[in-house]
């Protein structure tokens, strides 16, 4: 390839990468009206505070939320039974006790539960018709334009616990009384009256009145409203709204929510005299968007991807709680949120954090790590009490403080939940190669989960066994949901756990411990497979459509199997064939998102893209919220309800990234599952295991160049999307090539190389 041609390729790559550094206008949410439902509203958030902007009974409404507003009264009593009792009940077929003691409290009591805060409403009847309603995801600003020319703007500050709103372009001659008319009104929830279920098909729980709180106190002044709401056992929260008329015919207001302390807000004069708040807000979002970007020729998928990234920035901060089912957008319909808005660690929390690693947003991933770590002692106590051993396991369904909530105990009190949570400590380390994090968080957490797992399992005929096993949510909560031999779900998690434990121990220079974990791992049986690929458990094939892809954990997310190995390839392909045979009638939205990653791992690019298209077009609200059910009347699923949960959204984002960049079996692969029909594809600054930052471009159907930066240095092993290649960054003599086509080279910290297509 001539020098001039190479220069043009690199110039084109740099230019294209620059162009996709920020979301584009077509990625925004644009409507010509306000949503008439809370789950179709414009979403705003900063990890701790959240708001939904919509219209209710003719008023513009902001549904307010705070991530740590919880009622943590206990319904489950673990002093009445433990894992040994469950084993006896299963053996003796006396499982009614499990339903009564473990399952029923979750439904019988309205608590523990996530709580909504309140709402702000504005009378917009005199403003005329809504002309446009736009969420600019670049700045997280929602702007509503009315026929009268008046603009309503609102945002939640990215780094402060403050929400802002304003009305601008008010013509005093046309609307002399508009300032008084536009004064905000506080709408409080009925926490002490009623109790009927909502009828909006959102799988809402009991009415909030079932919580039985004392009536809150509302104090109003000319330009403020303070709301003090007692909750339980001396706890309370407050909402403070304040507003003021400013020069230029503007009304500017702000709101805050406090938990167990008096709500306080900065004075509006100092807040808005200088643009420091807005400047720091957009600076945060600019930095967030600079971390990585993608460009694909499917506009539906690309827009949904950027909306997922926006929601990630809106719901995750290191100092905020982990992402719950609805995060900072608790249902505003007078009822408890679907599944109490809790922490479902049997799938939902994990999927919500899938995209943070490849997307180069490790800071957002810290919210899950920190929440798990902060609850570690509580979870160790749970492990001793329920499982009767030392070490660490995590409740599958938990409160803000990490207490188990019960429910279907196969999963809410599942024996391998901690292993799945441990994967996120492992990923946080592998994608960052942060040695401090390894020593202070990843190693101790994974070690303690492995210690528990060694104690809870036992040897039988030379093989390590689990007393009882299950596979979410196969056979729901029936006694038949338990297996006396390993399910492939549990087995894959434990295979991964001991493998990871050995790796972090070795990286911590604990060679004897690493050898011990390898020895324990060698005692595990092989996966149960047959002509249908992965079974559910020994003697139990996948016999019908099923929403959880839990039996295929070894393919993704655990990546224990590699399609490039023949023995793995047969299992993967047979499994995918079986899934296809059984169809999607029992799938939820997240099933399609997860399936996209499974297909991508099998190099089934077109099928992966199809799953993403189905998810975005059939299982999402107009505002991009994942609503679980098929919103087009059952085209792809018999579930047609609309409970909003976030895990499907974020798993979708990872499904897109899996098309572009994969970390697998010690090497990374660029464009592993991009359809041939996608002629022009590019991404910038995606992150791979080993702390490698990767950018690449495919143009006119041909991959042209890949740029890799070694953030920490180390051995780069990469499978390229072209057969011949050249580079001037490092002498080509320093590269090695394996029989599998993986090239490798040692890179220094901070070093960057560009590998170009050799154009055979």
SERODREN-493952 format. One record per residue (C-alpha): residue number from 0; z, y, x. Coordinates in steps of 0.25 Angstrom, whole numbers, plus 5000, padded with zeros to 4 digits. Example, Ala and Ser with C-alpha at 12.3 -4.5 7.8 and 13.67 -1.06 7.14 Angstrom:
BEGIN
(0, (5031, 4982, 5049))
(1, (5029, 4996, 5055))
END
This chain:
BEGIN
(0, (5000, 5000, 5000))
(1, (4996, 5014, 5006))
(2, (5007, 5024, 5009))
(3, (5001, 5034, 4999))
(4, (5002, 5024, 4988))
(5, (5016, 5020, 4992))
(6, (5020, 5035, 4992))
(7, (5014, 5037, 4978))
(8, (5021, 5025, 4973))
(9, (5035, 5030, 4978))
(10, (5032, 5044, 4973))
(11, (5029, 5038, 4959))
(12, (5042, 5030, 4959))
(13, (5050, 5042, 4963))
(14, (5044, 5050, 4953))
(15, (5045, 5040, 4942))
(16, (5059, 5037, 4945))
(17, (5063, 5052, 4945))
(18, (5056, 5053, 4931))
(19, (5066, 5043, 4925))
(20, (5078, 5048, 4931))
(21, (5083, 5053, 4917))
(22, (5081, 5049, 4903))
(23, (5069, 5055, 4896))
(24, (5069, 5063, 4883))
(25, (5063, 5050, 4876))
(26, (5075, 5043, 4879))
(27, (5084, 5052, 4871))
(28, (5089, 5050, 4857))
(29, (5080, 5059, 4848))
(30, (5082, 5060, 4833))
(31, (5078, 5070, 4822))
(32, (5091, 5067, 4814))
(33, (5105, 5064, 4816))
(34, (5109, 5049, 4815))
(35, (5115, 5045, 4802))
(36, (5124, 5034, 4808))
(37, (5134, 5034, 4819))
(38, (5127, 5022, 4826))
(39, (5114, 5030, 4827))
(40, (5120, 5043, 4832))
(41, (5118, 5050, 4845))
(42, (5128, 5044, 4855))
(43, (5135, 5053, 4865))
(44, (5146, 5048, 4875))
(45, (5153, 5049, 4888))
(46, (5160, 5035, 4889))
(47, (5173, 5041, 4883))
(48, (5168, 5050, 4872))
(49, (5157, 5047, 4862))
(50, (5150, 5053, 4850))
(51, (5139, 5049, 4840))
(52, (5131, 5061, 4834))
(53, (5125, 5058, 4820))
(54, (5126, 5063, 4806))
(55, (5135, 5059, 4795))
(56, (5134, 5064, 4781))
(57, (5126, 5076, 4785))
(58, (5135, 5080, 4797))
(59, (5133, 5079, 4811))
(60, (5143, 5069, 4817))
(61, (5148, 5066, 4830))
(62, (5156, 5053, 4830))
(63, (5166, 5054, 4842))
(64, (5172, 5043, 4850))
(65, (5180, 5040, 4862))
(66, (5179, 5027, 4870))
(67, (5194, 5024, 4871))
(68, (5198, 5027, 4857))
(69, (5204, 5013, 4853))
(70, (5214, 5007, 4844))
(71, (5220, 4996, 4853))
(72, (5230, 4989, 4844))
(73, (5229, 4974, 4846))
(74, (5224, 4965, 4836))
(75, (5223, 4952, 4845))
(76, (5236, 4946, 4849))
(77, (5233, 4937, 4861))
(78, (5248, 4932, 4861))
(79, (5244, 4923, 4850))
(80, (5234, 4915, 4857))
(81, (5226, 4913, 4871))
(82, (5214, 4906, 4877))
(83, (5222, 4893, 4878))
(84, (5224, 4893, 4862))
(85, (5210, 4896, 4860))
(86, (5206, 4883, 4868))
(87, (5216, 4875, 4860))
(88, (5210, 4881, 4847))
(89, (5196, 4877, 4851))
(90, (5200, 4863, 4855))
(91, (5208, 4861, 4843))
(92, (5198, 4868, 4834))
(93, (5209, 4877, 4828))
(94, (5201, 4890, 4831))
(95, (5206, 4897, 4819))
(96, (5218, 4902, 4827))
(97, (5207, 4909, 4837))
(98, (5201, 4916, 4825))
(99, (5214, 4921, 4819))
(100, (5221, 4925, 4833))
(101, (5209, 4929, 4841))
(102, (5197, 4934, 4832))
(103, (5203, 4939, 4819))
(104, (5212, 4950, 4825))
(105, (5199, 4957, 4829))
(106, (5194, 4958, 4815))
(107, (5208, 4959, 4808))
(108, (5212, 4972, 4814))
(109, (5205, 4985, 4816))
(110, (5210, 4987, 4830))
(111, (5209, 4987, 4842))
(112, (5196, 4995, 4841))
(113, (5188, 5007, 4846))
(114, (5190, 5020, 4838))
(115, (5181, 5031, 4834))
(116, (5186, 5045, 4836))
(117, (5181, 5055, 4826))
(118, (5168, 5063, 4822))
(119, (5163, 5077, 4822))
(120, (5154, 5082, 4811))
(121, (5146, 5094, 4810))
(122, (5140, 5100, 4797))
(123, (5125, 5101, 4800))
(124, (5120, 5103, 4786))
(125, (5116, 5118, 4789))
(126, (5109, 5115, 4802))
(127, (5096, 5109, 4796))
(128, (5089, 5096, 4799))
(129, (5091, 5089, 4812))
(130, (5078, 5091, 4820))
(131, (5082, 5083, 4832))
(132, (5094, 5074, 4837))
(133, (5093, 5071, 4852))
(134, (5102, 5064, 4862))
(135, (5097, 5068, 4876))
(136, (5102, 5056, 4884))
(137, (5100, 5064, 4897))
(138, (5112, 5073, 4894))
(139, (5118, 5066, 4882))
(140, (5116, 5078, 4873))
(141, (5114, 5076, 4858))
(142, (5106, 5088, 4852))
(143, (5104, 5089, 4837))
(144, (5094, 5100, 4833))
(145, (5094, 5105, 4818))
(146, (5084, 5112, 4810))
(147, (5091, 5125, 4811))
(148, (5090, 5125, 4826))
(149, (5104, 5122, 4828))
(150, (5107, 5112, 4839))
(151, (5119, 5102, 4840))
(152, (5122, 5096, 4853))
(153, (5132, 5086, 4858))
(154, (5136, 5078, 4870))
(155, (5148, 5071, 4876))
(156, (5151, 5076, 4890))
(157, (5148, 5065, 4900))
(158, (5160, 5067, 4908))
(159, (5170, 5073, 4899))
(160, (5177, 5069, 4886))
(161, (5171, 5080, 4878))
(162, (5160, 5080, 4868))
(163, (5152, 5093, 4865))
(164, (5144, 5098, 4853))
(165, (5137, 5111, 4850))
(166, (5128, 5118, 4840))
(167, (5118, 5127, 4845))
(168, (5107, 5137, 4841))
(169, (5115, 5142, 4829))
(170, (5109, 5153, 4822))
(171, (5120, 5162, 4816))
(172, (5111, 5169, 4807))
(173, (5106, 5157, 4800))
(174, (5119, 5149, 4801))
(175, (5130, 5160, 4801))
(176, (5141, 5149, 4797))
(177, (5135, 5138, 4805))
(178, (5147, 5138, 4816))
(179, (5157, 5135, 4805))
(180, (5148, 5125, 4799))
(181, (5146, 5118, 4812))
(182, (5161, 5116, 4815))
(183, (5164, 5102, 4819))
(184, (5171, 5093, 4809))
(185, (5180, 5081, 4814))
(186, (5178, 5068, 4806))
(187, (5189, 5058, 4808))
(188, (5189, 5043, 4806))
(189, (5198, 5037, 4795))
(190, (5207, 5029, 4804))
(191, (5218, 5027, 4793))
(192, (5210, 5026, 4780))
(193, (5200, 5016, 4774))
(194, (5195, 5004, 4782))
(195, (5182, 4999, 4776))
(196, (5171, 4994, 4785))
(197, (5159, 5003, 4787))
(198, (5146, 4998, 4781))
(199, (5136, 5003, 4791))
(200, (5132, 4989, 4796))
(201, (5138, 4993, 4810))
(202, (5148, 4981, 4810))
(203, (5159, 4991, 4809))
(204, (5174, 4987, 4808))
(205, (5185, 4991, 4799))
(206, (5186, 5005, 4794))
(207, (5194, 5014, 4804))
(208, (5205, 5016, 4793))
(209, (5210, 5002, 4797))
(210, (5216, 5007, 4809))
(211, (5226, 5014, 4801))
(212, (5228, 5026, 4810))
(213, (5236, 5039, 4806))
(214, (5227, 5050, 4801))
(215, (5222, 5059, 4812))
(216, (5226, 5074, 4813))
(217, (5215, 5084, 4813))
(218, (5218, 5098, 4818))
(219, (5207, 5109, 4816))
(220, (5205, 5123, 4822))
(221, (5193, 5133, 4821))
(222, (5186, 5126, 4832))
(223, (5193, 5113, 4835))
(224, (5197, 5100, 4828))
(225, (5208, 5090, 4834))
(226, (5209, 5076, 4828))
(227, (5221, 5068, 4832))
(228, (5220, 5053, 4828))
(229, (5232, 5043, 4829))
(230, (5227, 5029, 4832))
(231, (5237, 5018, 4835))
(232, (5250, 5017, 4842))
(233, (5251, 5031, 4845))
(234, (5237, 5033, 4850))
(235, (5228, 5044, 4846))
(236, (5215, 5051, 4849))
(237, (5211, 5065, 4847))
(238, (5197, 5072, 4844))
(239, (5196, 5087, 4847))
(240, (5184, 5095, 4843))
(241, (5182, 5110, 4847))
(242, (5170, 5119, 4845))
(243, (5167, 5134, 4847))
(244, (5155, 5144, 4844))
(245, (5148, 5148, 4857))
(246, (5138, 5160, 4860))
(247, (5124, 5156, 4857))
(248, (5128, 5151, 4843))
(249, (5133, 5138, 4848))
(250, (5145, 5129, 4843))
(251, (5150, 5121, 4854))
(252, (5161, 5110, 4852))
(253, (5167, 5098, 4859))
(254, (5176, 5086, 4856))
(255, (5185, 5077, 4863))
(256, (5192, 5064, 4860))
(257, (5205, 5060, 4866))
(258, (5213, 5047, 4866))
(259, (5228, 5048, 4866))
(260, (5229, 5062, 4870))
(261, (5226, 5076, 4865))
(262, (5211, 5079, 4864))
(263, (5208, 5091, 4873))
(264, (5195, 5098, 4876))
(265, (5191, 5110, 4885))
(266, (5190, 5123, 4879))
(267, (5176, 5126, 4874))
(268, (5175, 5139, 4881))
(269, (5176, 5133, 4895))
(270, (5169, 5121, 4891))
(271, (5156, 5128, 4887))
(272, (5157, 5141, 4895))
(273, (5150, 5133, 4907))
(274, (5141, 5122, 4905))
(275, (5149, 5113, 4914))
(276, (5152, 5102, 4904))
(277, (5137, 5100, 4900))
(278, (5133, 5101, 4915))
(279, (5143, 5090, 4919))
(280, (5138, 5082, 4907))
(281, (5124, 5082, 4910))
(282, (5127, 5080, 4925))
(283, (5134, 5067, 4921))
(284, (5122, 5062, 4913))
(285, (5112, 5066, 4923))
(286, (5119, 5058, 4933))
(287, (5120, 5046, 4924))
(288, (5105, 5046, 4921))
(289, (5102, 5048, 4936))
(290, (5108, 5034, 4939))
(291, (5095, 5026, 4934))
(292, (5083, 5026, 4925))
(293, (5072, 5017, 4920))
(294, (5058, 5019, 4914))
(295, (5051, 5008, 4906))
(296, (5039, 5009, 4898))
(297, (5046, 5005, 4885))
(298, (5051, 5017, 4878))
(299, (5060, 5010, 4869))
(300, (5067, 5003, 4880))
(301, (5068, 5015, 4889))
(302, (5074, 5024, 4879))
(303, (5084, 5013, 4875))
(304, (5088, 5011, 4889))
(305, (5090, 5026, 4892))
(306, (5099, 5027, 4879))
(307, (5107, 5015, 4884))
(308, (5109, 5022, 4897))
(309, (5113, 5035, 4889))
(310, (5123, 5027, 4881))
(311, (5129, 5021, 4894))
(312, (5131, 5035, 4899))
(313, (5138, 5038, 4886))
(314, (5148, 5027, 4885))
(315, (5152, 5023, 4899))
(316, (5161, 5031, 4909))
(317, (5170, 5025, 4920))
(318, (5182, 5031, 4914))
(319, (5179, 5027, 4899))
(320, (5181, 5014, 4892))
(321, (5171, 5003, 4894))
(322, (5159, 5003, 4884))
(323, (5164, 4997, 4871))
(324, (5155, 4992, 4859))
(325, (5152, 5006, 4855))
(326, (5158, 5014, 4867))
(327, (5160, 5028, 4863))
(328, (5152, 5027, 4850))
(329, (5162, 5020, 4840))
(330, (5156, 5018, 4826))
(331, (5158, 5031, 4817))
(332, (5158, 5024, 4804))
(333, (5173, 5023, 4800))
(334, (5175, 5009, 4805))
(335, (5179, 5002, 4817))
(336, (5168, 5000, 4827))
(337, (5160, 4987, 4827))
(338, (5168, 4977, 4834))
(339, (5179, 4988, 4836))
(340, (5171, 4994, 4847))
(341, (5178, 4986, 4857))
(342, (5176, 4981, 4871))
(343, (5168, 4968, 4869))
(344, (5168, 4962, 4883))
(345, (5161, 4949, 4879))
(346, (5147, 4956, 4879))
(347, (5147, 4971, 4875))
(348, (5154, 4978, 4886))
(349, (5147, 4970, 4897))
(350, (5133, 4973, 4891))
(351, (5136, 4988, 4889))
(352, (5138, 4988, 4905))
(353, (5126, 4980, 4908))
(354, (5116, 4992, 4912))
(355, (5126, 5000, 4920))
(356, (5123, 4993, 4933))
(357, (5108, 4992, 4934))
(358, (5108, 5006, 4928))
(359, (5116, 5011, 4940))
(360, (5127, 5016, 4931))
(361, (5139, 5009, 4937))
(362, (5148, 5021, 4934))
(363, (5145, 5018, 4919))
(364, (5149, 5003, 4922))
(365, (5162, 5007, 4927))
(366, (5168, 5010, 4913))
(367, (5167, 4995, 4910))
(368, (5173, 4991, 4924))
(369, (5184, 5001, 4922))
(370, (5188, 4997, 4908))
(371, (5188, 4982, 4912))
(372, (5196, 4986, 4925))
(373, (5206, 4995, 4917))
(374, (5209, 4983, 4907))
(375, (5210, 4973, 4918))
(376, (5225, 4971, 4918))
(377, (5224, 4970, 4902))
(378, (5214, 4960, 4903))
(379, (5222, 4952, 4914))
(380, (5233, 4952, 4904))
(381, (5224, 4947, 4893))
(382, (5219, 4936, 4903))
(383, (5233, 4931, 4905))
(384, (5237, 4931, 4891))
(385, (5225, 4925, 4884))
(386, (5219, 4916, 4895))
(387, (5232, 4913, 4902))
(388, (5227, 4915, 4916))
(389, (5226, 4926, 4927))
(390, (5214, 4934, 4930))
(391, (5206, 4943, 4921))
(392, (5198, 4941, 4908))
(393, (5193, 4952, 4899))
(394, (5194, 4952, 4883))
(395, (5180, 4950, 4877))
(396, (5184, 4960, 4866))
(397, (5194, 4971, 4871))
(398, (5200, 4984, 4868))
(399, (5200, 4997, 4876))
(400, (5212, 4993, 4884))
(401, (5206, 4979, 4886))
(402, (5214, 4971, 4876))
(403, (5208, 4959, 4869))
(404, (5204, 4961, 4855))
(405, (5200, 4947, 4851))
(406, (5189, 4944, 4841))
(407, (5180, 4931, 4844))
(408, (5189, 4926, 4855))
(409, (5178, 4918, 4862))
(410, (5173, 4931, 4867))
(411, (5184, 4942, 4864))
(412, (5194, 4933, 4872))
(413, (5183, 4926, 4880))
(414, (5186, 4919, 4893))
(415, (5175, 4925, 4902))
(416, (5174, 4939, 4897))
(417, (5180, 4944, 4910))
(418, (5169, 4938, 4918))
(419, (5159, 4946, 4911))
(420, (5167, 4959, 4913))
(421, (5168, 4955, 4927))
(422, (5153, 4956, 4929))
(423, (5153, 4971, 4927))
(424, (5163, 4972, 4939))
(425, (5153, 4963, 4947))
(426, (5141, 4972, 4942))
(427, (5148, 4985, 4945))
(428, (5150, 4980, 4959))
(429, (5137, 4973, 4962))
(430, (5129, 4985, 4957))
(431, (5138, 4995, 4965))
(432, (5142, 4987, 4977))
(433, (5154, 4995, 4977))
(434, (5164, 4989, 4986))
(435, (5176, 4996, 4980))
(436, (5173, 4992, 4966))
(437, (5171, 4978, 4971))
(438, (5185, 4978, 4977))
(439, (5193, 4985, 4967))
(440, (5186, 4981, 4954))
(441, (5175, 4970, 4955))
(442, (5182, 4960, 4963))
(443, (5196, 4961, 4957))
(444, (5190, 4960, 4943))
(445, (5180, 4949, 4945))
(446, (5191, 4941, 4953))
(447, (5201, 4942, 4942))
(448, (5191, 4938, 4931))
(449, (5187, 4926, 4940))
(450, (5202, 4923, 4943))
(451, (5204, 4922, 4928))
(452, (5191, 4913, 4926))
(453, (5196, 4903, 4937))
(454, (5209, 4902, 4929))
(455, (5203, 4901, 4915))
(456, (5193, 4890, 4919))
(457, (5196, 4876, 4924))
(458, (5190, 4864, 4931))
(459, (5185, 4852, 4923))
(460, (5177, 4841, 4930))
(461, (5174, 4851, 4942))
(462, (5169, 4862, 4933))
(463, (5176, 4875, 4929))
(464, (5177, 4876, 4914))
(465, (5182, 4887, 4904))
(466, (5192, 4883, 4893))
(467, (5183, 4889, 4882))
(468, (5170, 4896, 4883))
(469, (5161, 4904, 4873))
(470, (5148, 4912, 4873))
(471, (5148, 4925, 4865))
(472, (5146, 4924, 4853))
(473, (5141, 4910, 4851))
(474, (5148, 4904, 4839))
(475, (5155, 4918, 4837))
(476, (5170, 4915, 4836))
(477, (5170, 4901, 4831))
(478, (5177, 4890, 4838))
(479, (5163, 4885, 4843))
(480, (5161, 4898, 4851))
(481, (5170, 4891, 4861))
(482, (5165, 4881, 4871))
(483, (5173, 4871, 4879))
(484, (5163, 4872, 4890))
(485, (5157, 4884, 4897))
(486, (5147, 4893, 4889))
(487, (5136, 4899, 4897))
(488, (5142, 4912, 4894))
(489, (5155, 4910, 4900))
(490, (5150, 4901, 4911))
(491, (5140, 4912, 4916))
(492, (5151, 4922, 4916))
(493, (5161, 4914, 4924))
(494, (5149, 4910, 4934))
(495, (5147, 4924, 4936))
(496, (5162, 4928, 4937))
(497, (5165, 4918, 4949))
(498, (5152, 4922, 4956))
(499, (5155, 4936, 4955))
(500, (5170, 4934, 4959))
(501, (5165, 4927, 4971))
(502, (5155, 4938, 4975))
(503, (5165, 4949, 4973))
(504, (5176, 4941, 4981))
(505, (5166, 4939, 4992))
(506, (5162, 4954, 4992))
(507, (5177, 4957, 4993))
(508, (5178, 4948, 5006))
(509, (5186, 4937, 4998))
(510, (5178, 4925, 5003))
(511, (5188, 4915, 4999))
(512, (5189, 4920, 4985))
(513, (5174, 4921, 4984))
(514, (5173, 4906, 4988))
(515, (5183, 4903, 4977))
(516, (5175, 4909, 4966))
(517, (5163, 4902, 4971))
(518, (5170, 4889, 4970))
(519, (5175, 4892, 4956))
(520, (5161, 4896, 4952))
(521, (5155, 4883, 4957))
(522, (5165, 4876, 4947))
(523, (5158, 4882, 4935))
(524, (5148, 4873, 4928))
(525, (5133, 4876, 4927))
(526, (5128, 4884, 4915))
(527, (5125, 4875, 4902))
(528, (5110, 4875, 4901))
(529, (5099, 4867, 4894))
(530, (5085, 4868, 4889))
(531, (5089, 4881, 4881))
(532, (5094, 4888, 4894))
(533, (5109, 4892, 4893))
(534, (5117, 4886, 4882))
(535, (5129, 4892, 4876))
(536, (5138, 4881, 4881))
(537, (5137, 4867, 4884))
(538, (5130, 4860, 4872))
(539, (5128, 4873, 4865))
(540, (5114, 4879, 4865))
(541, (5110, 4892, 4860))
(542, (5106, 4888, 4846))
(543, (5104, 4901, 4839))
(544, (5101, 4916, 4841))
(545, (5114, 4922, 4848))
(546, (5117, 4937, 4851))
(547, (5124, 4935, 4864))
(548, (5117, 4931, 4877))
(549, (5130, 4925, 4882))
(550, (5124, 4912, 4886))
(551, (5114, 4919, 4896))
(552, (5125, 4927, 4904))
(553, (5120, 4920, 4916))
(554, (5107, 4926, 4915))
(555, (5111, 4940, 4911))
(556, (5121, 4947, 4914))
(557, (5127, 4938, 4924))
(558, (5114, 4935, 4931))
(559, (5118, 4922, 4936))
(560, (5104, 4916, 4934))
(561, (5091, 4921, 4940))
(562, (5078, 4918, 4933))
(563, (5072, 4917, 4947))
(564, (5079, 4904, 4949))
(565, (5072, 4892, 4943))
(566, (5085, 4886, 4938))
(567, (5090, 4899, 4932))
(568, (5076, 4902, 4926))
(569, (5076, 4889, 4917))
(570, (5089, 4893, 4911))
(571, (5085, 4907, 4909))
(572, (5072, 4904, 4903))
(573, (5077, 4893, 4894))
(574, (5088, 4902, 4889))
(575, (5079, 4913, 4885))
(576, (5070, 4904, 4878))
(577, (5082, 4899, 4870))
(578, (5086, 4913, 4866))
(579, (5072, 4916, 4862))
(580, (5072, 4903, 4853))
(581, (5085, 4907, 4846))
(582, (5080, 4921, 4843))
(583, (5087, 4934, 4841))
(584, (5092, 4934, 4827))
(585, (5107, 4934, 4831))
(586, (5105, 4944, 4842))
(587, (5112, 4958, 4843))
(588, (5106, 4970, 4850))
(589, (5113, 4967, 4863))
(590, (5106, 4953, 4863))
(591, (5093, 4959, 4865))
(592, (5098, 4968, 4876))
(593, (5104, 4956, 4883))
(594, (5092, 4948, 4881))
(595, (5084, 4958, 4888))
(596, (5092, 4956, 4901))
(597, (5091, 4941, 4900))
(598, (5076, 4942, 4898))
(599, (5075, 4952, 4910))
(600, (5083, 4942, 4919))
(601, (5072, 4932, 4915))
(602, (5061, 4941, 4919))
(603, (5056, 4941, 4904))
(604, (5053, 4956, 4904))
(605, (5045, 4957, 4891))
(606, (5056, 4949, 4883))
(607, (5067, 4958, 4889))
(608, (5060, 4970, 4885))
(609, (5058, 4965, 4871))
(610, (5073, 4963, 4870))
(611, (5075, 4977, 4874))
(612, (5065, 4982, 4864))
(613, (5071, 4974, 4853))
(614, (5085, 4980, 4856))
(615, (5081, 4994, 4857))
(616, (5072, 4994, 4844))
(617, (5081, 4985, 4835))
(618, (5095, 4985, 4839))
(619, (5098, 5000, 4842))
(620, (5101, 5012, 4833))
(621, (5092, 5024, 4834))
(622, (5102, 5030, 4844))
(623, (5101, 5017, 4853))
(624, (5114, 5011, 4849))
(625, (5114, 4996, 4849))
(626, (5117, 4991, 4835))
(627, (5118, 4976, 4837))
(628, (5109, 4972, 4825))
(629, (5094, 4973, 4823))
(630, (5092, 4987, 4817))
(631, (5078, 4983, 4812))
(632, (5082, 4973, 4802))
(633, (5083, 4960, 4810))
(634, (5070, 4960, 4817))
(635, (5077, 4954, 4829))
(636, (5091, 4950, 4825))
(637, (5099, 4946, 4812))
(638, (5109, 4956, 4816))
(639, (5106, 4969, 4808))
(640, (5119, 4976, 4809))
(641, (5122, 4988, 4817))
(642, (5135, 4988, 4825))
(643, (5133, 4997, 4837))
(644, (5137, 4992, 4851))
(645, (5133, 4996, 4865))
(646, (5131, 4983, 4873))
(647, (5117, 4981, 4868))
(648, (5113, 4995, 4872))
(649, (5117, 4993, 4886))
(650, (5112, 4979, 4888))
(651, (5099, 4985, 4884))
(652, (5099, 4994, 4895))
(653, (5102, 4983, 4905))
(654, (5091, 4975, 4899))
(655, (5081, 4986, 4903))
(656, (5087, 4987, 4917))
(657, (5086, 4972, 4918))
(658, (5071, 4974, 4917))
(659, (5070, 4983, 4929))
(660, (5081, 4979, 4939))
(661, (5089, 4966, 4940))
(662, (5100, 4962, 4949))
(663, (5100, 4946, 4950))
(664, (5106, 4936, 4959))
(665, (5108, 4945, 4971))
(666, (5095, 4952, 4970))
(667, (5089, 4963, 4962))
(668, (5075, 4964, 4955))
(669, (5066, 4975, 4951))
(670, (5058, 4975, 4938))
(671, (5062, 4961, 4935))
(672, (5058, 4961, 4920))
(673, (5049, 4972, 4918))
(674, (5038, 4969, 4908))
(675, (5024, 4969, 4914))
(676, (5020, 4979, 4903))
(677, (5029, 4989, 4908))
(678, (5020, 4996, 4918))
(679, (5029, 5008, 4922))
(680, (5044, 5005, 4924))
(681, (5054, 5012, 4933))
(682, (5069, 5013, 4936))
(683, (5077, 5021, 4945))
(684, (5091, 5018, 4951))
(685, (5094, 5006, 4944))
(686, (5105, 4998, 4951))
(687, (5105, 4984, 4956))
(688, (5116, 4975, 4961))
(689, (5119, 4978, 4975))
(690, (5120, 4993, 4972))
(691, (5105, 4994, 4974))
(692, (5098, 5006, 4966))
(693, (5084, 5003, 4962))
(694, (5072, 5011, 4957))
(695, (5059, 5005, 4954))
(696, (5045, 5008, 4947))
(697, (5034, 5000, 4941))
(698, (5022, 5008, 4939))
(699, (5009, 5003, 4932))
(700, (5014, 4989, 4931))
(701, (5018, 4988, 4946))
(702, (5031, 4990, 4952))
(703, (5029, 5000, 4963))
(704, (5042, 5003, 4970))
(705, (5057, 5000, 4971))
(706, (5068, 5009, 4977))
(707, (5082, 5003, 4980))
(708, (5094, 5010, 4986))
(709, (5106, 5002, 4991))
(710, (5118, 5010, 4986))
(711, (5127, 5001, 4994))
(712, (5118, 4994, 5004))
(713, (5116, 4979, 5005))
(714, (5106, 4968, 5003))
(715, (5095, 4971, 4993))
(716, (5088, 4959, 4987))
(717, (5077, 4963, 4977))
(718, (5066, 4956, 4970))
(719, (5054, 4966, 4969))
(720, (5044, 4967, 4957))
(721, (5033, 4966, 4967))
(722, (5028, 4956, 4977))
(723, (5025, 4964, 4989))
(724, (5033, 4976, 4993))
(725, (5034, 4987, 5004))
(726, (5045, 4996, 5008))
(727, (5047, 5007, 5019))
(728, (5062, 5009, 5016))
(729, (5066, 4997, 5025))
(730, (5058, 4989, 5034))
(731, (5052, 4977, 5027))
(732, (5056, 4968, 5038))
(733, (5071, 4969, 5033))
(734, (5068, 4963, 5019))
(735, (5069, 4949, 5016))
(736, (5062, 4941, 5005))
(737, (5067, 4929, 4997))
(738, (5059, 4918, 4991))
(739, (5062, 4924, 4978))
(740, (5055, 4937, 4981))
(741, (5068, 4945, 4983))
(742, (5068, 4954, 4995))
(743, (5081, 4959, 5002))
(744, (5085, 4969, 5012))
(745, (5098, 4975, 5017))
(746, (5100, 4990, 5013))
(747, (5109, 5000, 5018))
(748, (5118, 5008, 5009))
(749, (5110, 5020, 5002))
(750, (5097, 5014, 5008))
(751, (5084, 5015, 4999))
(752, (5072, 5007, 4999))
(753, (5059, 5007, 4991))
(754, (5051, 4995, 4990))
(755, (5037, 4996, 4985))
(756, (5027, 4987, 4979))
(757, (5018, 4982, 4990))
(758, (5006, 4981, 4980))
(759, (5000, 4967, 4984))
END
